[in-house]
Amino acid sequence: MKQTAVEWLEEQIKDIFYVAEASEMAKKFKSVYEQAKKMEKEDMESAYFCGSCDRMNDEGSFEQHYKETYGGNK
């Protein structure tokens, strides 16, 4: 399974700044991280449809591609 840029960044930040899970900083990071993942997925979806405008695709096609490539509900 591939790793997105935002997922890579999460790993780097966790390695650089160890933060206890219950801290306010960790909660804020988690919120910002989830927002970044959502924005990244929207950008990927837009690029997917722009890159395949000569084919007939529906939204289900992107969701299937995303899950197969990046896994889970990201």
PQR file with spaces between the fields and no chain letter, atoms N, CA, C, O and H, PARSE charges and radii, in Angstrom:
ATOM       1  N    MET     1       0.836   -1.168    0.000 -0.4000 1.5000
ATOM       2  CA   MET     1       0.000    0.000    0.000 -0.0000 2.0000
ATOM       3  C    MET     1       0.891    1.244    0.000  0.5500 1.7000
ATOM       4  O    MET     1       1.906    1.285    0.696 -0.5500 1.4000
ATOM       5  N    LYS     2       0.520    2.227   -0.759 -0.4000 1.5000
ATOM       6  CA   LYS     2       1.277    3.473   -0.836 -0.0000 2.0000
ATOM       7  C    LYS     2       1.008    4.341    0.386  0.5500 1.7000
ATOM       8  O    LYS     2       0.047    4.135    1.128 -0.5500 1.4000
ATOM       9  H    LYS     2      -0.304    2.194   -1.324  0.4000 1.0000
ATOM      10  N    GLN     3       1.873    5.300    0.565 -0.4000 1.5000
ATOM      11  CA   GLN     3       1.734    6.261    1.650 -0.0000 2.0000
ATOM      12  C    GLN     3       1.560    7.651    1.040  0.5500 1.7000
ATOM      13  O    GLN     3       2.291    8.033    0.126 -0.5500 1.4000
ATOM      14  H    GLN     3       2.653    5.467   -0.038  0.4000 1.0000
ATOM      15  N    THR     4       0.595    8.395    1.551 -0.4000 1.5000
ATOM      16  CA   THR     4       0.400    9.746    1.036 -0.0000 2.0000
ATOM      17  C    THR     4       1.430   10.682    1.663  0.5500 1.7000
ATOM      18  O    THR     4       2.088   10.332    2.643 -0.5500 1.4000
ATOM      19  H    THR     4       0.001    8.084    2.293  0.4000 1.0000
ATOM      20  N    ALA     5       1.559   11.860    1.093 -0.4000 1.5000
ATOM      21  CA   ALA     5       2.503   12.852    1.617 -0.0000 2.0000
ATOM      22  C    ALA     5       2.121   13.268    3.036  0.5500 1.7000
ATOM      23  O    ALA     5       2.996   13.477    3.876 -0.5500 1.4000
ATOM      24  H    ALA     5       1.025   12.145    0.297  0.4000 1.0000
ATOM      25  N    VAL     6       0.841   13.387    3.303 -0.4000 1.5000
ATOM      26  CA   VAL     6       0.385   13.781    4.634 -0.0000 2.0000
ATOM      27  C    VAL     6       0.681   12.675    5.648  0.5500 1.7000
ATOM      28  O    VAL     6       1.054   12.971    6.783 -0.5500 1.4000
ATOM      29  H    VAL     6       0.131   13.217    2.620  0.4000 1.0000
ATOM      30  N    GLU     7       0.524   11.425    5.264 -0.4000 1.5000
ATOM      31  CA   GLU     7       0.858   10.321    6.160 -0.0000 2.0000
ATOM      32  C    GLU     7       2.358   10.293    6.455  0.5500 1.7000
ATOM      33  O    GLU     7       2.764   10.036    7.589 -0.5500 1.4000
ATOM      34  H    GLU     7       0.221   11.185    4.342  0.4000 1.0000
ATOM      35  N    TRP     8       3.172   10.554    5.448 -0.4000 1.5000
ATOM      36  CA   TRP     8       4.619   10.621    5.639 -0.0000 2.0000
ATOM      37  C    TRP     8       4.960   11.741    6.619  0.5500 1.7000
ATOM      38  O    TRP     8       5.774   11.557    7.524 -0.5500 1.4000
ATOM      39  H    TRP     8       2.842   10.762    4.528  0.4000 1.0000
ATOM      40  N    LEU     9       4.333   12.903    6.435 -0.4000 1.5000
ATOM      41  CA   LEU     9       4.579   14.037    7.312 -0.0000 2.0000
ATOM      42  C    LEU     9       4.211   13.701    8.758  0.5500 1.7000
ATOM      43  O    LEU     9       4.927   14.075    9.687 -0.5500 1.4000
ATOM      44  H    LEU     9       3.671   13.053    5.700  0.4000 1.0000
ATOM      45  N    GLU    10       3.111   13.006    8.944 -0.4000 1.5000
ATOM      46  CA   GLU    10       2.712   12.611   10.302 -0.0000 2.0000
ATOM      47  C    GLU    10       3.817   11.795   10.965  0.5500 1.7000
ATOM      48  O    GLU    10       4.156   12.042   12.123 -0.5500 1.4000
ATOM      49  H    GLU    10       2.529   12.702    8.189  0.4000 1.0000
ATOM      50  N    GLU    11       4.376   10.837   10.255 -0.4000 1.5000
ATOM      51  CA   GLU    11       5.447   10.014   10.806 -0.0000 2.0000
ATOM      52  C    GLU    11       6.667   10.852   11.170  0.5500 1.7000
ATOM      53  O    GLU    11       7.281   10.648   12.217 -0.5500 1.4000
ATOM      54  H    GLU    11       4.100   10.636    9.314  0.4000 1.0000
ATOM      55  N    GLN    12       7.012   11.791   10.301 -0.4000 1.5000
ATOM      56  CA   GLN    12       8.182   12.631   10.553 -0.0000 2.0000
ATOM      57  C    GLN    12       7.976   13.498   11.795  0.5500 1.7000
ATOM      58  O    GLN    12       8.882   13.637   12.617 -0.5500 1.4000
ATOM      59  H    GLN    12       6.513   11.957    9.450  0.4000 1.0000
ATOM      60  N    ILE    13       6.812   14.066   11.925 -0.4000 1.5000
ATOM      61  CA   ILE    13       6.520   14.927   13.074 -0.0000 2.0000
ATOM      62  C    ILE    13       6.534   14.112   14.360  0.5500 1.7000
ATOM      63  O    ILE    13       7.068   14.556   15.376 -0.5500 1.4000
ATOM      64  H    ILE    13       6.076   13.953   11.257  0.4000 1.0000
ATOM      65  N    LYS    14       5.950   12.925   14.316 -0.4000 1.5000
ATOM      66  CA   LYS    14       5.948   12.082   15.511 -0.0000 2.0000
ATOM      67  C    LYS    14       7.367   11.695   15.911  0.5500 1.7000
ATOM      68  O    LYS    14       7.677   11.621   17.100 -0.5500 1.4000
ATOM      69  H    LYS    14       5.516   12.564   13.491  0.4000 1.0000
ATOM      70  N    ASP    15       8.231   11.449   14.929 -0.4000 1.5000
ATOM      71  CA   ASP    15       9.617   11.092   15.222 -0.0000 2.0000
ATOM      72  C    ASP    15      10.397   12.275   15.797  0.5500 1.7000
ATOM      73  O    ASP    15      11.240   12.101   16.677 -0.5500 1.4000
ATOM      74  H    ASP    15       7.979   11.509   13.963  0.4000 1.0000
ATOM      75  N    ILE    16      10.116   13.459   15.301 -0.4000 1.5000
ATOM      76  CA   ILE    16      10.852   14.645   15.735 -0.0000 2.0000
ATOM      77  C    ILE    16      10.342   15.161   17.088  0.5500 1.7000
ATOM      78  O    ILE    16      11.124   15.472   17.986 -0.5500 1.4000
ATOM      79  H    ILE    16       9.432   13.600   14.586  0.4000 1.0000
ATOM      80  N    PHE    17       9.036   15.243   17.206 -0.4000 1.5000
ATOM      81  CA   PHE    17       8.430   15.785   18.422 -0.0000 2.0000
ATOM      82  C    PHE    17       7.584   14.714   19.089  0.5500 1.7000
ATOM      83  O    PHE    17       6.416   14.539   18.744 -0.5500 1.4000
ATOM      84  H    PHE    17       8.401   14.990   16.476  0.4000 1.0000
ATOM      85  N    TYR    18       8.161   14.001   20.034 -0.4000 1.5000
ATOM      86  CA   TYR    18       7.368   13.021   20.769 -0.0000 2.0000
ATOM      87  C    TYR    18       6.406   13.792   21.660  0.5500 1.7000
ATOM      88  O    TYR    18       6.814   14.643   22.451 -0.5500 1.4000
ATOM      89  H    TYR    18       9.111   14.143   20.315  0.4000 1.0000
ATOM      90  N    VAL    19       5.124   13.481   21.518 -0.4000 1.5000
ATOM      91  CA   VAL    19       4.107   14.172   22.302 -0.0000 2.0000
ATOM      92  C    VAL    19       3.196   13.125   22.930  0.5500 1.7000
ATOM      93  O    VAL    19       2.704   12.230   22.242 -0.5500 1.4000
ATOM      94  H    VAL    19       4.793   12.790   20.876  0.4000 1.0000
ATOM      95  N    ALA    20       2.976   13.237   24.213 -0.4000 1.5000
ATOM      96  CA   ALA    20       2.074   12.314   24.898 -0.0000 2.0000
ATOM      97  C    ALA    20       0.688   12.404   24.265  0.5500 1.7000
ATOM      98  O    ALA    20       0.201   13.496   23.973 -0.5500 1.4000
ATOM      99  H    ALA    20       3.375   13.964   24.771  0.4000 1.0000
ATOM     100  N    GLU    21       0.060   11.252   24.056 -0.4000 1.5000
ATOM     101  CA   GLU    21      -1.238   11.188   23.355 -0.0000 2.0000
ATOM     102  C    GLU    21      -2.310   12.078   23.973  0.5500 1.7000
ATOM     103  O    GLU    21      -3.127   12.637   23.242 -0.5500 1.4000
ATOM     104  H    GLU    21       0.456   10.365   24.293  0.4000 1.0000
ATOM     105  N    ALA    22      -2.332   12.226   25.285 -0.4000 1.5000
ATOM     106  CA   ALA    22      -3.405   12.968   25.940 -0.0000 2.0000
ATOM     107  C    ALA    22      -3.146   14.473   26.009  0.5500 1.7000
ATOM     108  O    ALA    22      -4.014   15.222   26.458 -0.5500 1.4000
ATOM     109  H    ALA    22      -1.668   11.772   25.879  0.4000 1.0000
ATOM     110  N    SER    23      -1.995   14.921   25.582 -0.4000 1.5000
ATOM     111  CA   SER    23      -1.680   16.348   25.704 -0.0000 2.0000
ATOM     112  C    SER    23      -2.516   17.188   24.744  0.5500 1.7000
ATOM     113  O    SER    23      -3.011   16.692   23.732 -0.5500 1.4000
ATOM     114  H    SER    23      -1.290   14.313   25.217  0.4000 1.0000
ATOM     115  N    GLU    24      -2.663   18.452   25.076 -0.4000 1.5000
ATOM     116  CA   GLU    24      -3.399   19.377   24.205 -0.0000 2.0000
ATOM     117  C    GLU    24      -2.707   19.504   22.850  0.5500 1.7000
ATOM     118  O    GLU    24      -3.370   19.609   21.819 -0.5500 1.4000
ATOM     119  H    GLU    24      -2.261   18.855   25.898  0.4000 1.0000
ATOM     120  N    MET    25      -1.379   19.493   22.853 -0.4000 1.5000
ATOM     121  CA   MET    25      -0.630   19.595   21.601 -0.0000 2.0000
ATOM     122  C    MET    25      -0.926   18.397   20.697  0.5500 1.7000
ATOM     123  O    MET    25      -1.086   18.557   19.487 -0.5500 1.4000
ATOM     124  H    MET    25      -0.840   19.407   23.691  0.4000 1.0000
ATOM     125  N    ALA    26      -0.998   17.208   21.276 -0.4000 1.5000
ATOM     126  CA   ALA    26      -1.300   16.005   20.503 -0.0000 2.0000
ATOM     127  C    ALA    26      -2.721   16.062   19.944  0.5500 1.7000
ATOM     128  O    ALA    26      -2.952   15.660   18.803 -0.5500 1.4000
ATOM     129  H    ALA    26      -0.868   17.077   22.259  0.4000 1.0000
ATOM     130  N    LYS    27      -3.664   16.550   20.726 -0.4000 1.5000
ATOM     131  CA   LYS    27      -5.051   16.671   20.260 -0.0000 2.0000
ATOM     132  C    LYS    27      -5.148   17.663   19.099  0.5500 1.7000
ATOM     133  O    LYS    27      -5.845   17.413   18.116 -0.5500 1.4000
ATOM     134  H    LYS    27      -3.477   16.876   21.652  0.4000 1.0000
ATOM     135  N    LYS    28      -4.445   18.784   19.223 -0.4000 1.5000
ATOM     136  CA   LYS    28      -4.459   19.788   18.154 -0.0000 2.0000
ATOM     137  C    LYS    28      -3.810   19.223   16.893  0.5500 1.7000
ATOM     138  O    LYS    28      -4.325   19.409   15.790 -0.5500 1.4000
ATOM     139  H    LYS    28      -3.879   18.987   20.022  0.4000 1.0000
ATOM     140  N    PHE    29      -2.679   18.532   17.056 -0.4000 1.5000
ATOM     141  CA   PHE    29      -2.009   17.920   15.911 -0.0000 2.0000
ATOM     142  C    PHE    29      -2.927   16.929   15.208  0.5500 1.7000
ATOM     143  O    PHE    29      -3.007   16.922   13.980 -0.5500 1.4000
ATOM     144  H    PHE    29      -2.261   18.381   17.952  0.4000 1.0000
ATOM     145  N    LYS    30      -3.615   16.099   15.972 -0.4000 1.5000
ATOM     146  CA   LYS    30      -4.518   15.102   15.393 -0.0000 2.0000
ATOM     147  C    LYS    30      -5.614   15.783   14.576  0.5500 1.7000
ATOM     148  O    LYS    30      -5.955   15.321   13.487 -0.5500 1.4000
ATOM     149  H    LYS    30      -3.550   16.106   16.970  0.4000 1.0000
ATOM     150  N    SER    31      -6.160   16.866   15.090 -0.4000 1.5000
ATOM     151  CA   SER    31      -7.205   17.599   14.381 -0.0000 2.0000
ATOM     152  C    SER    31      -6.687   18.189   13.076  0.5500 1.7000
ATOM     153  O    SER    31      -7.330   18.067   12.033 -0.5500 1.4000
ATOM     154  H    SER    31      -5.884   17.242   15.974  0.4000 1.0000
ATOM     155  N    VAL    32      -5.524   18.826   13.137 -0.4000 1.5000
ATOM     156  CA   VAL    32      -4.922   19.427   11.941 -0.0000 2.0000
ATOM     157  C    VAL    32      -4.548   18.345   10.937  0.5500 1.7000
ATOM     158  O    VAL    32      -4.738   18.520    9.734 -0.5500 1.4000
ATOM     159  H    VAL    32      -5.002   18.925   13.984  0.4000 1.0000
ATOM     160  N    TYR    33      -4.015   17.227   11.429 -0.4000 1.5000
ATOM     161  CA   TYR    33      -3.632   16.111   10.571 -0.0000 2.0000
ATOM     162  C    TYR    33      -4.846   15.546    9.825  0.5500 1.7000
ATOM     163  O    TYR    33      -4.769   15.305    8.621 -0.5500 1.4000
ATOM     164  H    TYR    33      -3.860   17.085   12.406  0.4000 1.0000
ATOM     165  N    GLU    34      -5.943   15.337   10.513 -0.4000 1.5000
ATOM     166  CA   GLU    34      -7.153   14.806    9.871 -0.0000 2.0000
ATOM     167  C    GLU    34      -7.679   15.775    8.814  0.5500 1.7000
ATOM     168  O    GLU    34      -8.144   15.346    7.758 -0.5500 1.4000
ATOM     169  H    GLU    34      -6.006   15.533   11.492  0.4000 1.0000
ATOM     170  N    GLN    35      -7.611   17.074    9.089 -0.4000 1.5000
ATOM     171  CA   GLN    35      -8.037   18.076    8.117 -0.0000 2.0000
ATOM     172  C    GLN    35      -7.133   18.036    6.877  0.5500 1.7000
ATOM     173  O    GLN    35      -7.614   18.126    5.748 -0.5500 1.4000
ATOM     174  H    GLN    35      -7.233   17.423    9.947  0.4000 1.0000
ATOM     175  N    ALA    36      -5.827   17.900    7.099 -0.4000 1.5000
ATOM     176  CA   ALA    36      -4.883   17.835    5.972 -0.0000 2.0000
ATOM     177  C    ALA    36      -5.128   16.592    5.127  0.5500 1.7000
ATOM     178  O    ALA    36      -5.063   16.661    3.899 -0.5500 1.4000
ATOM     179  H    ALA    36      -5.436   17.827    8.016  0.4000 1.0000
ATOM     180  N    LYS    37      -5.410   15.453    5.767 -0.4000 1.5000
ATOM     181  CA   LYS    37      -5.704   14.228    5.015 -0.0000 2.0000
ATOM     182  C    LYS    37      -6.945   14.408    4.147  0.5500 1.7000
ATOM     183  O    LYS    37      -6.970   13.969    2.997 -0.5500 1.4000
ATOM     184  H    LYS    37      -5.463   15.398    6.764  0.4000 1.0000
ATOM     185  N    LYS    38      -7.967   15.047    4.690 -0.4000 1.5000
ATOM     186  CA   LYS    38      -9.202   15.284    3.933 -0.0000 2.0000
ATOM     187  C    LYS    38      -8.926   16.183    2.728  0.5500 1.7000
ATOM     188  O    LYS    38      -9.399   15.913    1.624 -0.5500 1.4000
ATOM     189  H    LYS    38      -7.947   15.404    5.624  0.4000 1.0000
ATOM     190  N    MET    39      -8.160   17.247    2.944 -0.4000 1.5000
ATOM     191  CA   MET    39      -7.829   18.174    1.855 -0.0000 2.0000
ATOM     192  C    MET    39      -6.996   17.474    0.783  0.5500 1.7000
ATOM     193  O    MET    39      -7.209   17.685   -0.411 -0.5500 1.4000
ATOM     194  H    MET    39      -7.775   17.466    3.840  0.4000 1.0000
ATOM     195  N    GLU    40      -6.048   16.642    1.213 -0.4000 1.5000
ATOM     196  CA   GLU    40      -5.209   15.921    0.265 -0.0000 2.0000
ATOM     197  C    GLU    40      -6.049   14.959   -0.579  0.5500 1.7000
ATOM     198  O    GLU    40      -5.842   14.843   -1.787 -0.5500 1.4000
ATOM     199  H    GLU    40      -5.875   16.471    2.182  0.4000 1.0000
ATOM     200  N    LYS    41      -6.985   14.279    0.056 -0.4000 1.5000
ATOM     201  CA   LYS    41      -7.845   13.348   -0.671 -0.0000 2.0000
ATOM     202  C    LYS    41      -8.703   14.096   -1.697  0.5500 1.7000
ATOM     203  O    LYS    41      -8.890   13.615   -2.815 -0.5500 1.4000
ATOM     204  H    LYS    41      -7.153   14.373    1.038  0.4000 1.0000
ATOM     205  N    GLU    42      -9.218   15.255   -1.329 -0.4000 1.5000
ATOM     206  CA   GLU    42     -10.014   16.053   -2.265 -0.0000 2.0000
ATOM     207  C    GLU    42      -9.171   16.474   -3.461  0.5500 1.7000
ATOM     208  O    GLU    42      -9.648   16.453   -4.596 -0.5500 1.4000
ATOM     209  H    GLU    42      -9.066   15.646   -0.421  0.4000 1.0000
ATOM     210  N    ASP    43      -7.925   16.854   -3.214 -0.4000 1.5000
ATOM     211  CA   ASP    43      -7.018   17.219   -4.312 -0.0000 2.0000
ATOM     212  C    ASP    43      -6.752   16.022   -5.217  0.5500 1.7000
ATOM     213  O    ASP    43      -6.727   16.158   -6.440 -0.5500 1.4000
ATOM     214  H    ASP    43      -7.538   16.871   -2.292  0.4000 1.0000
ATOM     215  N    MET    44      -6.554   14.858   -4.621 -0.4000 1.5000
ATOM     216  CA   MET    44      -6.311   13.638   -5.401 -0.0000 2.0000
ATOM     217  C    MET    44      -7.532   13.304   -6.258  0.5500 1.7000
ATOM     218  O    MET    44      -7.403   12.911   -7.418 -0.5500 1.4000
ATOM     219  H    MET    44      -6.573   14.748   -3.627  0.4000 1.0000
ATOM     220  N    GLU    45      -8.712   13.465   -5.672 -0.4000 1.5000
ATOM     221  CA   GLU    45      -9.942   13.168   -6.403 -0.0000 2.0000
ATOM     222  C    GLU    45     -10.084   14.099   -7.605  0.5500 1.7000
ATOM     223  O    GLU    45     -10.435   13.661   -8.700 -0.5500 1.4000
ATOM     224  H    GLU    45      -8.817   13.785   -4.730  0.4000 1.0000
ATOM     225  N    SER    46      -9.813   15.368   -7.394 -0.4000 1.5000
ATOM     226  CA   SER    46      -9.893   16.338   -8.485 -0.0000 2.0000
ATOM     227  C    SER    46      -8.904   15.988   -9.594  0.5500 1.7000
ATOM     228  O    SER    46      -9.254   16.023  -10.774 -0.5500 1.4000
ATOM     229  H    SER    46      -9.529   15.723   -6.504  0.4000 1.0000
ATOM     230  N    ALA    47      -7.688   15.655   -9.223 -0.4000 1.5000
ATOM     231  CA   ALA    47      -6.666   15.283  -10.213 -0.0000 2.0000
ATOM     232  C    ALA    47      -7.057   14.004  -10.945  0.5500 1.7000
ATOM     233  O    ALA    47      -6.837   13.881  -12.150 -0.5500 1.4000
ATOM     234  H    ALA    47      -7.403   15.627   -8.265  0.4000 1.0000
ATOM     235  N    TYR    48      -7.633   13.063  -10.222 -0.4000 1.5000
ATOM     236  CA   TYR    48      -8.065   11.799  -10.821 -0.0000 2.0000
ATOM     237  C    TYR    48      -9.086   12.063  -11.922  0.5500 1.7000
ATOM     238  O    TYR    48      -8.971   11.520  -13.022 -0.5500 1.4000
ATOM     239  H    TYR    48      -7.812   13.163   -9.243  0.4000 1.0000
ATOM     240  N    PHE    49     -10.086   12.896  -11.628 -0.4000 1.5000
ATOM     241  CA   PHE    49     -11.127   13.170  -12.620 -0.0000 2.0000
ATOM     242  C    PHE    49     -10.604   14.023  -13.766  0.5500 1.7000
ATOM     243  O    PHE    49     -10.997   13.818  -14.915 -0.5500 1.4000
ATOM     244  H    PHE    49     -10.179   13.337  -10.735  0.4000 1.0000
ATOM     245  N    CYS    50      -9.726   14.973  -13.474 -0.4000 1.5000
ATOM     246  CA   CYS    50      -9.148   15.787  -14.547 -0.0000 2.0000
ATOM     247  C    CYS    50      -8.285   14.932  -15.468  0.5500 1.7000
ATOM     248  O    CYS    50      -8.271   15.136  -16.682 -0.5500 1.4000
ATOM     249  H    CYS    50      -9.407   15.139  -12.541  0.4000 1.0000
ATOM     250  N    GLY    51      -7.580   13.993  -14.897 -0.4000 1.5000
ATOM     251  CA   GLY    51      -6.696   13.130  -15.679 -0.0000 2.0000
ATOM     252  C    GLY    51      -7.429   12.070  -16.463  0.5500 1.7000
ATOM     253  O    GLY    51      -6.864   11.451  -17.364 -0.5500 1.4000
ATOM     254  H    GLY    51      -7.591   13.827  -13.910  0.4000 1.0000
ATOM     255  N    SER    52      -8.680   11.860  -16.125 -0.4000 1.5000
ATOM     256  CA   SER    52      -9.426   10.810  -16.813 -0.0000 2.0000
ATOM     257  C    SER    52     -10.679   11.358  -17.483  0.5500 1.7000
ATOM     258  O    SER    52     -11.659   10.633  -17.655 -0.5500 1.4000
ATOM     259  H    SER    52      -9.138   12.363  -15.392  0.4000 1.0000
ATOM     260  N    CYS    53     -10.654   12.623  -17.859 -0.4000 1.5000
ATOM     261  CA   CYS    53     -11.846   13.245  -18.435 -0.0000 2.0000
ATOM     262  C    CYS    53     -12.241   12.620  -19.778  0.5500 1.7000
ATOM     263  O    CYS    53     -13.375   12.787  -20.225 -0.5500 1.4000
ATOM     264  H    CYS    53      -9.858   13.212  -17.720  0.4000 1.0000
ATOM     265  N    ASP    54     -11.315   11.904  -20.420 -0.4000 1.5000
ATOM     266  CA   ASP    54     -11.660   11.262  -21.686 -0.0000 2.0000
ATOM     267  C    ASP    54     -12.310    9.897  -21.466  0.5500 1.7000
ATOM     268  O    ASP    54     -12.760    9.256  -22.416 -0.5500 1.4000
ATOM     269  H    ASP    54     -10.393   11.769  -20.057  0.4000 1.0000
ATOM     270  N    ARG    55     -12.356    9.459  -20.212 -0.4000 1.5000
ATOM     271  CA   ARG    55     -13.020    8.198  -19.879 -0.0000 2.0000
ATOM     272  C    ARG    55     -14.303    8.488  -19.111  0.5500 1.7000
ATOM     273  O    ARG    55     -14.463    9.567  -18.539 -0.5500 1.4000
ATOM     274  H    ARG    55     -11.991    9.980  -19.441  0.4000 1.0000
ATOM     275  N    MET    56     -15.190    7.548  -19.101 -0.4000 1.5000
ATOM     276  CA   MET    56     -16.413    7.689  -18.324 -0.0000 2.0000
ATOM     277  C    MET    56     -16.147    7.136  -16.931  0.5500 1.7000
ATOM     278  O    MET    56     -16.027    5.923  -16.758 -0.5500 1.4000
ATOM     279  H    MET    56     -15.061    6.672  -19.566  0.4000 1.0000
ATOM     280  N    ASN    57     -16.056    8.014  -15.937 -0.4000 1.5000
ATOM     281  CA   ASN    57     -15.843    7.620  -14.544 -0.0000 2.0000
ATOM     282  C    ASN    57     -16.927    8.231  -13.682  0.5500 1.7000
ATOM     283  O    ASN    57     -17.396    9.342  -13.929 -0.5500 1.4000
ATOM     284  H    ASN    57     -16.154    9.000  -16.077  0.4000 1.0000
ATOM     285  N    ASP    58     -17.310    7.485  -12.672 -0.4000 1.5000
ATOM     286  CA   ASP    58     -18.207    8.051  -11.680 -0.0000 2.0000
ATOM     287  C    ASP    58     -17.447    8.150  -10.365  0.5500 1.7000
ATOM     288  O    ASP    58     -16.312    7.683  -10.268 -0.5500 1.4000
ATOM     289  H    ASP    58     -16.929    6.582  -12.471  0.4000 1.0000
ATOM     290  N    GLU    59     -18.064    8.755   -9.350 -0.4000 1.5000
ATOM     291  CA   GLU    59     -17.368    8.955   -8.089 -0.0000 2.0000
ATOM     292  C    GLU    59     -16.926    7.644   -7.477  0.5500 1.7000
ATOM     293  O    GLU    59     -15.879    7.593   -6.831 -0.5500 1.4000
ATOM     294  H    GLU    59     -18.986    9.134   -9.429  0.4000 1.0000
ATOM     295  N    GLY    60     -17.691    6.588   -7.660 -0.4000 1.5000
ATOM     296  CA   GLY    60     -17.329    5.287   -7.114 -0.0000 2.0000
ATOM     297  C    GLY    60     -15.981    4.812   -7.632  0.5500 1.7000
ATOM     298  O    GLY    60     -15.257    4.114   -6.921 -0.5500 1.4000
ATOM     299  H    GLY    60     -18.542    6.630   -8.185  0.4000 1.0000
ATOM     300  N    SER    61     -15.634    5.180   -8.859 -0.4000 1.5000
ATOM     301  CA   SER    61     -14.365    4.765   -9.433 -0.0000 2.0000
ATOM     302  C    SER    61     -13.198    5.358   -8.659  0.5500 1.7000
ATOM     303  O    SER    61     -12.217    4.662   -8.397 -0.5500 1.4000
ATOM     304  H    SER    61     -16.222    5.746   -9.437  0.4000 1.0000
ATOM     305  N    PHE    62     -13.287    6.634   -8.289 -0.4000 1.5000
ATOM     306  CA   PHE    62     -12.211    7.238   -7.519 -0.0000 2.0000
ATOM     307  C    PHE    62     -12.127    6.614   -6.141  0.5500 1.7000
ATOM     308  O    PHE    62     -11.034    6.294   -5.673 -0.5500 1.4000
ATOM     309  H    PHE    62     -14.084    7.199   -8.502  0.4000 1.0000
ATOM     310  N    GLU    63     -13.259    6.436   -5.486 -0.4000 1.5000
ATOM     311  CA   GLU    63     -13.253    5.838   -4.153 -0.0000 2.0000
ATOM     312  C    GLU    63     -12.616    4.450   -4.184  0.5500 1.7000
ATOM     313  O    GLU    63     -11.839    4.101   -3.296 -0.5500 1.4000
ATOM     314  H    GLU    63     -14.147    6.695   -5.866  0.4000 1.0000
ATOM     315  N    GLN    64     -12.938    3.673   -5.189 -0.4000 1.5000
ATOM     316  CA   GLN    64     -12.354    2.342   -5.329 -0.0000 2.0000
ATOM     317  C    GLN    64     -10.843    2.451   -5.541  0.5500 1.7000
ATOM     318  O    GLN    64     -10.074    1.736   -4.899 -0.5500 1.4000
ATOM     319  H    GLN    64     -13.569    3.956   -5.911  0.4000 1.0000
ATOM     320  N    HIS    65     -10.419    3.336   -6.430 -0.4000 1.5000
ATOM     321  CA   HIS    65      -8.996    3.550   -6.692 -0.0000 2.0000
ATOM     322  C    HIS    65      -8.269    3.988   -5.417  0.5500 1.7000
ATOM     323  O    HIS    65      -7.187    3.483   -5.118 -0.5500 1.4000
ATOM     324  H    HIS    65     -11.044    3.917   -6.952  0.4000 1.0000
ATOM     325  N    TYR    66      -8.856    4.918   -4.672 -0.4000 1.5000
ATOM     326  CA   TYR    66      -8.220    5.441   -3.457 -0.0000 2.0000
ATOM     327  C    TYR    66      -8.071    4.346   -2.400  0.5500 1.7000
ATOM     328  O    TYR    66      -7.013    4.207   -1.786 -0.5500 1.4000
ATOM     329  H    TYR    66      -9.735    5.328   -4.915  0.4000 1.0000
ATOM     330  N    LYS    67      -9.118    3.586   -2.198 -0.4000 1.5000
ATOM     331  CA   LYS    67      -9.074    2.509   -1.186 -0.0000 2.0000
ATOM     332  C    LYS    67      -8.057    1.431   -1.573  0.5500 1.7000
ATOM     333  O    LYS    67      -7.328    0.924   -0.722 -0.5500 1.4000
ATOM     334  H    LYS    67      -9.977    3.699   -2.697  0.4000 1.0000
ATOM     335  N    GLU    68      -8.015    1.090   -2.854 -0.4000 1.5000
ATOM     336  CA   GLU    68      -7.065    0.063   -3.311 -0.0000 2.0000
ATOM     337  C    GLU    68      -5.621    0.561   -3.218  0.5500 1.7000
ATOM     338  O    GLU    68      -4.714   -0.215   -2.917 -0.5500 1.4000
ATOM     339  H    GLU    68      -8.608    1.502   -3.546  0.4000 1.0000
ATOM     340  N    THR    69      -5.410    1.841   -3.473 -0.4000 1.5000
ATOM     341  CA   THR    69      -4.067    2.391   -3.485 -0.0000 2.0000
ATOM     342  C    THR    69      -3.580    2.778   -2.099  0.5500 1.7000
ATOM     343  O    THR    69      -2.434    2.499   -1.748 -0.5500 1.4000
ATOM     344  H    THR    69      -6.147    2.471   -3.717  0.4000 1.0000
ATOM     345  N    TYR    70      -4.436    3.422   -1.302 -0.4000 1.5000
ATOM     346  CA   TYR    70      -4.025    3.948   -0.010 -0.0000 2.0000
ATOM     347  C    TYR    70      -4.671    3.238    1.180  0.5500 1.7000
ATOM     348  O    TYR    70      -4.263    3.435    2.325 -0.5500 1.4000
ATOM     349  H    TYR    70      -5.367    3.649   -1.588  0.4000 1.0000
ATOM     350  N    GLY    71      -5.686    2.410    0.902 -0.4000 1.5000
ATOM     351  CA   GLY    71      -6.307    1.610    1.944 -0.0000 2.0000
ATOM     352  C    GLY    71      -7.234    2.386    2.873  0.5500 1.7000
ATOM     353  O    GLY    71      -7.144    3.608    2.992 -0.5500 1.4000
ATOM     354  H    GLY    71      -6.018    2.250   -0.027  0.4000 1.0000
ATOM     355  N    GLY    72      -8.115    1.654    3.519 -0.4000 1.5000
ATOM     356  CA   GLY    72      -8.963    2.207    4.568 -0.0000 2.0000
ATOM     357  C    GLY    72      -9.803    3.393    4.187  0.5500 1.7000
ATOM     358  O    GLY    72     -10.018    3.689    3.012 -0.5500 1.4000
ATOM     359  H    GLY    72      -8.188    0.661    3.422  0.4000 1.0000
ATOM     360  N    ASN    73     -10.281    4.074    5.232 -0.4000 1.5000
ATOM     361  CA   ASN    73     -11.107    5.282    5.087 -0.0000 2.0000
ATOM     362  C    ASN    73     -10.278    6.501    5.378  0.5500 1.7000
ATOM     363  O    ASN    73     -10.390    7.081    6.459 -0.5500 1.4000
ATOM     364  H    ASN    73     -10.107    3.833    6.186  0.4000 1.0000
ATOM     365  N    LYS    74      -9.469    6.895    4.464 -0.4000 1.5000
ATOM     366  CA   LYS    74      -8.588    8.047    4.680 -0.0000 2.0000
ATOM     367  C    LYS    74      -9.201    9.278    4.075  0.5500 1.7000
ATOM     368  O    LYS    74      -8.616   10.358    4.148 -0.5500 1.4000
ATOM     369  H    LYS    74      -9.379    6.424    3.587  0.4000 1.0000
